[in-house]
Structure formats: C-alpha cells, structure tokens
Amino acid sequence: MFIETEATQDPRTVRFLPGQSVLPSGSLVVENAEGAGRSPLAAALFEIAGVARVVLGTDYVDVTLTPEAEPDWDRAKPQALARIMDHFVAGRPTLADGAVEAEAGEADPEIIRQIEELLETRIRPAIAANDGAVELKRFRGGVAELAISASVVSFLGPIGNMMRHYIPEVTSVREYRDLEATPGLATREGRTVQRLLDDEINPAVAAHGGYISLVDVKEDIVYIRLEGGCQGCGMADVTLKQGVEAAIMRELPNIAAVRDTTDHAGGTNPYYQPSQK
C-alpha cells in the first residue's frame, strides 16, 4: 500500500492520501483524543505525541500538530504513516459502530458565523478600495464557496489564505461559479494542479490583477479559466503556454494539454461544456 503526503497552507498540518476511500461522504473533525472514540483511525493517530487535531475526509486524512510539536514532523510523519497503513491493511472501519460522519452538505453554524465575521471585519474593508464585493454562497466539506466581483477576483488566493489561517475548518476557497460537480477536481491530478495554482501560479499573476481558476480535469486534459486582469489580455496565450501549461506538465507529465475555457472577448464561457472532453 502506498500513501501519498501533501503539505498544506498550515505548516502544522500534513495531508495523507491512502489511495482509497476514508469516509463514504462528508468529513469528521476530531479536536482531541477524548473525541476520537468515534473513529478507531483517529484514536490511533492521537496516540502520537503532539497530535492536536485529525480531520477525516472522503479520500484524505489531515493530521495537525500542536505549535510546540511542529518541529517534530520528521518524527511524527513516519508514525502517522505507519498507523494509517496498519489501519487500512487490517481492514478496520474508519468509524466506530453507530458513529455518523458529517454529511457533505451540512454546515456548522458556528463556522458559518466565523466566516461571515471574517468577511465583514477584514476582507470586505480590504477590497472596498477596488469597488469589490464578496459574499459567502455556501460552506460544505471544508470548502467556502464565494461570489466575488470581477474587479477583485485576483484577491481570491489571499482571501483563501486568510480564511485557512483564522478558521482551520476551511480547507479551501472557491468561486461560486464552480459549484457544479466536477469529479476531476478530487483526483490526484486535480489536487496537484490546484496546489500549483494556489502556491505558485496565482501569487505571480495576482501582481497583474489576474487569477486563474481550475475548472476541471478530464482524462489527460486540464481545463482552466483566466479571470480579472488575465481575461482579454493580449499576453494570455503566452501566460497559458509558457507559464501555466509548462508548470502543470512539469509536475504531471501524464497531462497532454491545458485548455483555456475563458471568453476573452466577452466575459462568458461559450465553448466549454462540462459534458465535453
């Protein structure tokens, strides 16, 4: 059994990808060892010294260390890998009998309140100078789905960083137009492309008022959308071919092409249909 690991925006948290289903749907957040009785897997992970939090998702396990234990990841990571591997090789259930994971569509009212407060006190004042507006459309499965005006779409990356920093339950932030089900985003390729966009590509294009969204990954094709200052830009094709496509193919050699779904003339998306490949 091979388990992948991914770094996250929080240096205290590492994501483990066992390559198989962890939960059938939704997620389970375990904040301490006392609450780990709902999950044999979480209980095993809390046996590692310094573990402060465990999040179980459909195909991932996030493990967070206390601030004091963060420098010990070199010690904690092999222990976490061993416990996760033992759990799945032994065929143990992720949830104890009678335990129910949070449904993907459920939202904790307290988390919603925290997101709304962060939008009101920090984010909206910061984008007001650019005549920007942002609204929370939905929060589910750790994803905050926002409606954000085109004038400030390049702020989406920094907004996501801020939300993840202040509200650990937020694992990612997406533009609400991407609400439709796109299974390709949950694949290894989809997660890798999203990480590249979040960590490397969007911070660079944000300097020019742009933002690049991942629309979908289907077979060996990545579909993206250029927004903000990137939309209609005469250098968009150069940005796509020499920058975005090159970075994605370098990380994922199995990807054959990266296709731009943006209407650079009008701001709509006339030639990308989710049913097409």
C-alpha positions as CSV (number, residue, x, y, z in Angstrom):
1,M,0.0,0.0,0.0
2,F,1.4,3.4,-1.0
3,I,0.3,6.5,0.9
4,E,1.0,10.0,-0.5
5,T,1.6,13.0,1.6
6,E,0.9,16.7,0.8
7,A,1.9,19.9,2.5
8,T,-0.9,22.3,3.4
9,Q,-1.2,26.0,3.9
10,D,-0.8,25.4,7.6
11,P,2.8,24.1,8.3
12,R,1.4,22.3,11.3
13,T,-0.8,20.1,9.1
14,V,0.1,17.3,6.7
15,R,-2.4,15.6,4.4
16,F,-2.2,11.9,4.0
17,L,-3.7,10.3,0.8
18,P,-4.1,6.5,1.2
19,G,-5.4,6.0,-2.3
20,Q,-8.7,4.6,-1.2
21,S,-11.9,5.7,0.5
22,V,-11.6,7.0,4.0
23,L,-15.2,8.1,4.5
24,P,-18.1,7.4,2.1
25,S,-19.1,11.1,2.2
26,G,-18.6,14.2,4.3
27,S,-15.9,14.7,6.9
28,L,-15.2,14.1,10.5
29,V,-13.2,16.6,12.6
30,V,-11.7,15.3,15.8
31,E,-10.3,18.0,18.1
32,N,-8.8,15.9,20.8
33,A,-8.1,12.4,22.0
34,E,-11.3,12.3,24.1
35,G,-13.4,12.8,21.0
36,A,-11.5,10.1,19.0
37,G,-13.8,7.3,20.2
38,R,-15.9,7.8,17.1
39,S,-13.1,6.7,14.9
40,P,-10.5,3.9,15.5
41,L,-8.3,5.6,12.9
42,A,-8.4,9.0,14.7
43,A,-7.8,7.3,18.0
44,A,-4.6,5.6,16.7
45,L,-3.3,8.9,15.4
46,F,-3.9,10.6,18.7
47,E,-1.5,8.1,20.3
48,I,1.3,10.0,18.5
49,A,2.8,12.7,20.9
50,G,1.9,16.2,19.8
51,V,-1.2,15.5,17.6
52,A,-3.7,18.3,18.2
53,R,-6.3,17.6,15.5
54,V,-7.4,14.9,13.0
55,V,-9.7,15.5,10.0
56,L,-11.0,12.5,8.1
57,G,-12.4,13.2,4.6
58,T,-13.6,11.1,1.7
59,D,-10.1,10.3,0.5
60,Y,-7.7,12.0,2.9
61,V,-6.6,12.2,6.5
62,D,-5.3,15.6,7.8
63,V,-3.1,15.5,10.9
64,T,-2.3,18.7,12.8
65,L,0.4,19.0,15.4
66,T,0.5,21.4,18.3
67,P,2.6,24.5,17.8
68,E,5.2,23.1,20.2
69,A,5.3,19.8,18.4
70,E,5.5,21.3,14.8
71,P,9.3,20.9,14.6
72,D,8.9,17.2,15.3
73,W,7.2,16.4,11.9
74,D,10.2,14.3,10.9
75,R,9.4,12.1,13.9
76,A,5.6,12.3,13.7
77,K,5.2,11.7,9.9
78,P,6.6,8.1,9.9
79,Q,4.4,7.3,12.9
80,A,1.3,8.6,11.2
81,L,2.1,6.8,8.0
82,A,2.5,3.5,10.0
83,R,-0.8,3.9,11.8
84,I,-2.7,4.8,8.7
85,M,-1.2,1.9,6.8
86,D,-1.9,-0.6,9.6
87,H,-5.5,0.6,9.8
88,F,-6.3,0.0,6.1
89,V,-4.2,-3.2,5.7
90,A,-6.0,-4.6,8.7
91,G,-9.4,-3.7,7.2
92,R,-10.6,-1.8,10.2
93,P,-13.6,0.5,9.9
94,T,-12.9,4.3,9.9
95,L,-16.0,4.9,12.1
96,A,-17.0,3.1,15.2
97,D,-20.4,1.4,15.2
98,G,-23.1,4.0,15.5
99,A,-20.9,6.9,14.6
100,V,-22.1,9.2,11.7
101,E,-19.9,11.5,9.7
102,A,-21.0,15.0,8.8
103,E,-22.8,15.0,5.5
104,A,-21.1,16.8,2.7
105,G,-23.9,19.4,2.5
106,E,-24.1,20.1,6.3
107,A,-22.5,23.3,7.6
108,D,-21.7,24.0,11.3
109,P,-23.5,27.3,12.1
110,E,-20.5,28.4,14.2
111,I,-18.1,28.0,11.3
112,I,-20.5,30.0,9.1
113,R,-20.6,32.7,11.7
114,Q,-16.8,32.8,11.8
115,I,-16.6,33.1,8.0
116,E,-19.1,35.9,7.9
117,E,-17.4,37.7,10.7
118,L,-14.0,37.4,8.9
119,L,-15.6,38.7,5.7
120,E,-17.1,41.7,7.4
121,T,-14.2,42.7,9.6
122,R,-11.2,42.0,7.5
123,I,-11.9,41.1,3.9
124,R,-14.6,43.5,2.7
125,P,-12.7,46.5,4.1
126,A,-9.6,45.4,2.3
127,I,-11.3,45.1,-1.1
128,A,-13.5,48.1,-0.8
129,A,-10.9,50.4,-2.3
130,N,-11.2,48.4,-5.5
131,D,-15.0,48.6,-5.5
132,G,-15.0,44.9,-4.7
133,A,-17.8,42.8,-3.2
134,V,-17.7,39.3,-1.8
135,E,-20.5,37.1,-0.4
136,L,-20.5,33.6,1.1
137,K,-22.7,31.4,-1.0
138,R,-22.2,28.1,0.8
139,F,-19.8,26.2,3.1
140,R,-19.6,22.4,2.8
141,G,-17.0,19.8,3.2
142,G,-14.4,22.4,4.2
143,V,-14.9,24.4,1.1
144,A,-16.0,28.1,1.3
145,E,-17.8,29.0,-2.0
146,L,-17.8,32.7,-2.6
147,A,-19.4,35.1,-5.0
148,I,-16.7,37.7,-5.7
149,S,-16.8,40.6,-8.1
150,A,-14.6,40.6,-11.2
151,S,-12.7,43.7,-10.1
152,V,-11.2,41.8,-7.1
153,V,-11.1,38.2,-8.3
154,S,-7.3,38.3,-8.0
155,F,-7.8,38.6,-4.2
156,L,-9.4,35.1,-4.1
157,G,-6.0,33.5,-3.3
158,P,-5.1,35.8,-0.4
159,I,-8.7,35.5,0.9
160,G,-8.3,31.7,0.9
161,N,-5.0,32.0,2.8
162,M,-6.6,34.3,5.4
163,M,-9.6,32.0,5.9
164,R,-7.4,29.0,6.3
165,H,-5.2,30.8,8.8
166,Y,-8.1,32.1,11.0
167,I,-10.5,29.2,10.5
168,P,-8.8,25.8,10.3
169,E,-12.1,24.1,9.3
170,V,-11.9,26.0,6.0
171,T,-9.7,23.8,3.8
172,S,-10.1,25.7,0.5
173,V,-12.0,28.7,-1.1
174,R,-13.6,28.5,-4.5
175,E,-15.5,30.9,-6.7
176,Y,-19.2,30.1,-6.7
177,R,-19.4,29.6,-10.5
178,D,-17.5,26.4,-9.9
179,L,-20.3,24.8,-7.8
180,E,-21.2,22.1,-10.3
181,A,-20.0,18.6,-9.6
182,T,-16.6,18.1,-11.2
183,P,-15.1,14.8,-10.1
184,G,-11.8,15.6,-11.8
185,L,-11.0,18.1,-9.1
186,A,-10.9,15.4,-6.4
187,T,-8.4,13.3,-8.3
188,R,-4.7,13.3,-7.6
189,E,-4.2,15.4,-10.8
190,G,-6.8,17.8,-9.7
191,R,-5.4,18.3,-6.3
192,T,-1.9,18.7,-7.7
193,V,-3.0,21.4,-10.2
194,Q,-4.9,23.2,-7.5
195,R,-1.9,23.3,-5.3
196,L,0.2,24.6,-8.1
197,L,-2.3,27.4,-8.7
198,D,-2.6,28.3,-5.1
199,D,1.0,28.2,-4.1
200,E,2.9,29.2,-7.3
201,I,0.9,30.5,-10.2
202,N,-1.8,32.7,-8.7
203,P,0.5,34.6,-6.4
204,A,2.5,35.6,-9.5
205,V,-0.4,36.6,-11.7
206,A,-2.1,38.4,-8.9
207,A,0.6,41.1,-9.3
208,H,-1.1,41.9,-12.6
209,G,-4.6,41.8,-11.2
210,G,-5.3,38.3,-12.6
211,Y,-6.5,35.0,-11.2
212,I,-6.6,31.5,-12.7
213,S,-9.3,29.0,-11.7
214,L,-9.2,25.3,-12.2
215,V,-12.4,24.3,-13.9
216,D,-11.9,20.5,-14.3
217,V,-9.5,17.7,-15.1
218,K,-10.8,15.1,-17.6
219,E,-8.6,12.2,-18.5
220,D,-5.3,13.9,-19.6
221,I,-6.7,17.4,-20.2
222,V,-6.7,20.3,-17.6
223,Y,-9.4,23.0,-18.1
224,I,-8.7,26.4,-16.6
225,R,-10.4,29.8,-16.7
226,L,-8.5,33.1,-16.7
227,E,-10.1,35.9,-14.7
228,G,-9.5,39.5,-13.6
229,G,-6.6,41.1,-15.5
230,C,-5.9,37.9,-17.3
231,Q,-9.2,38.0,-19.2
232,G,-8.9,39.7,-22.5
233,C,-5.1,40.2,-22.0
234,G,-3.1,40.1,-25.2
235,M,-0.5,38.0,-23.4
236,A,-3.0,35.4,-22.2
237,D,-1.9,32.8,-24.6
238,V,1.8,33.3,-23.7
239,T,0.9,33.1,-20.0
240,L,-1.0,29.9,-20.6
241,K,1.6,28.1,-22.8
242,Q,4.9,29.3,-21.3
243,G,3.8,29.6,-17.7
244,V,0.7,27.6,-16.6
245,E,0.9,24.7,-19.0
246,A,4.6,24.3,-18.6
247,A,4.3,24.3,-14.8
248,I,1.5,21.7,-14.8
249,M,3.2,19.4,-17.3
250,R,6.4,19.6,-15.4
251,E,4.6,18.4,-12.2
252,L,2.3,16.0,-14.1
253,P,3.9,14.5,-17.2
254,N,0.8,12.5,-18.0
255,I,-1.2,15.7,-18.8
256,A,-1.4,16.2,-22.5
257,A,-2.8,19.7,-22.7
258,V,-4.1,22.6,-20.7
259,R,-7.1,24.3,-22.3
260,D,-8.3,27.9,-21.6
261,T,-12.1,28.0,-21.3
262,T,-12.3,31.8,-21.0
263,D,-14.1,34.0,-23.4
264,H,-11.5,36.8,-23.7
265,A,-13.8,39.0,-25.7
266,G,-16.9,39.0,-23.5
267,G,-16.5,37.5,-20.1
268,T,-18.7,34.5,-20.6
269,N,-17.7,30.9,-21.2
270,P,-19.3,29.8,-24.5
271,Y,-17.1,27.0,-25.6
272,Y,-16.6,24.9,-22.5
273,Q,-19.4,22.4,-21.7
274,P,-18.9,20.1,-18.7
275,S,-20.1,17.1,-20.8
276,Q,-17.5,17.6,-23.4
277,K,-13.9,16.4,-23.3
